[in-house]
Amino acid sequence: MRLRQSPSFRMPKNTHMQRINSSSQIVRLREEAISEVDDILRRSGAHRFFLVVDGNAYTSSGADKFIEPSLVGRSVTRFSNFEENPKLHDVEKGVSLYKDLNPDIILTVGGGTAIDMGKLIRAVGCTGDSARSIATGSAQITQVRPPLVAVPTTSGTGSEATQFAVVCVDQEKYSIDDSSLLPEYAIVDPLLTHSLPPKITAATGLDAFCQAVESIWAVGANQESIAYASEAITLSLENLANATRDSAGSASKARMAMARAAHLSGKAINISRTTAAHALSYVITSRHNVPHGVAVALTLSPMLAYNSKVVAKDCADPRGPREVLKRIDLLLRLLDVESVSEACGKIEAMITEIGCPNSLRQVGITSAEELREIVENVNLVRLSNNPRLATADALFHLLSTDSRTCQFEGPAASVGVIA
């Protein structure tokens, strides 16, 4: 499955628009923030509600106990029958329900899939174009829409803080990037994550951590995104293990910290976008059933080692290799290590500590054919945001290197796309 970017994608050229988008969003990040949903719905004056929810997450998180009373006496359409990772046919079903209701407000509750689904349904539902044309970029999203309230039940993607969403079309993943996708309200309540089992806590937490790390070295990084990412990295290092161990949810401090880390990582990549580790992850997830956060983490330390070898002739960042190395040095300080090798070791140790695999071999990806499939289906847009250019040969060498010492240099690249 190849993830493609719709032609409407634009790398941020300045941060002013990002600041406008960020400041216009109302964010509530605290324990029991979910209790504010009733006030938001009441103040909106809405009478027709469209509810997009992950059914299991909606009830197991306890979100239903706060939201259901607010829906009494109002016209409500619910959409919950969709697969993990948004699919075009599910978006189309949701849009049909959306148009039948013509809602005043949309409320989406769940992990990244549910929030992306809510974004996509609104984006398509407010236009006369098809879901396929919006997803593939042949049609544009209009700005007329009802407000969207996003309530995450995991501490991972930070989708409530971003202006993009992914959707699978004919076995290929497309990423839609438009400022109108940013939810007007983000209700981030760590209490909703207390029921998550350790494996999901670990995988989603890794996604937040990896997003923040990649945001530090991304071509699209600026001082604002680096500040968000830096705090997210520190919070993840200090709290992810404790949050994962505590499946019962008694460690409120760790859960709160990870909720903040995930939201900040979302804000960071909303400016910078992600890079090569995410670019390589999609096939690892789609073809090998590896959870997204884990799939990204599998190549994070090798990409750190690779990017640390950047020189002028293979630097993709127009600010030059010195700027890239300065940000990698910042990453080493955030990890509290002296060298790239130590940084790689610390990342891998953290992954192991929370019970996740830290190499492709550990998830059963060992053959040259499997590695070539990953390289051939890499997402070129995310790869172009990596600070060091990478050829197919360089990526294949990186993936096939069995050593975990992170000394990989690889052949210097001459182009920033797969040959």
Sequence and secondary structure as in RCSB ss.txt:
>XXXX:A:sequence
MRLRQSPSFRMPKNTHMQRINSSSQIVRLREEAISEVDDILRRSGAHRFFLVVDGNAYTSSGADKFIEPSLVGRS
VTRFSNFEENPKLHDVEKGVSLYKDLNPDIILTVGGGTAIDMGKLIRAVGCTGDSARSIATGSAQITQVRPPLVA
VPTTSGTGSEATQFAVVCVDQEKYSIDDSSLLPEYAIVDPLLTHSLPPKITAATGLDAFCQAVESIWAVGANQES
IAYASEAITLSLENLANATRDSAGSASKARMAMARAAHLSGKAINISRTTAAHALSYVITSRHNVPHGVAVALTL
SPMLAYNSKVVAKDCADPRGPREVLKRIDLLLRLLDVESVSEACGKIEAMITEIGCPNSLRQVGITSAEELREIV
ENVNLVRLSNNPRLATADALFHLLSTDSRTCQFEGPAASVGVIA
>XXXX:A:secstr
  EEE TT    S SHHHHHHHHHSEEEESTTGGGGHHHHHHHHT  EEEEEE HHHHHHTSHHHHHHHHHTTSE
EEEE    SS BHHHHHHHHHHHHHH  SEEEEEESHHHHHHHHHHHHHHTSSS HHHHHHTSS   S    EEE
EESSSS  GGG SEEEEEETTEEEEEE GGGS SEEEE GGGGTT  HHHHHHHHHHHHHHHHHHHH TT  HHH
HHHHHHHHHHHHHHHHHHHH TT   HHHHHHHHHHHHHHHHHHHHH   HHHHHHHHHHHHH   HHHHHHTTH
HHHHHHHTT  GGGB STT HHHHHHHHHHHHHHHT SSHHHHHHHHHHHHHHTT   STGGGT  SHHHHHHHH
HT  HHHHHTSSB   HHHHHHHHH    S        S SS  
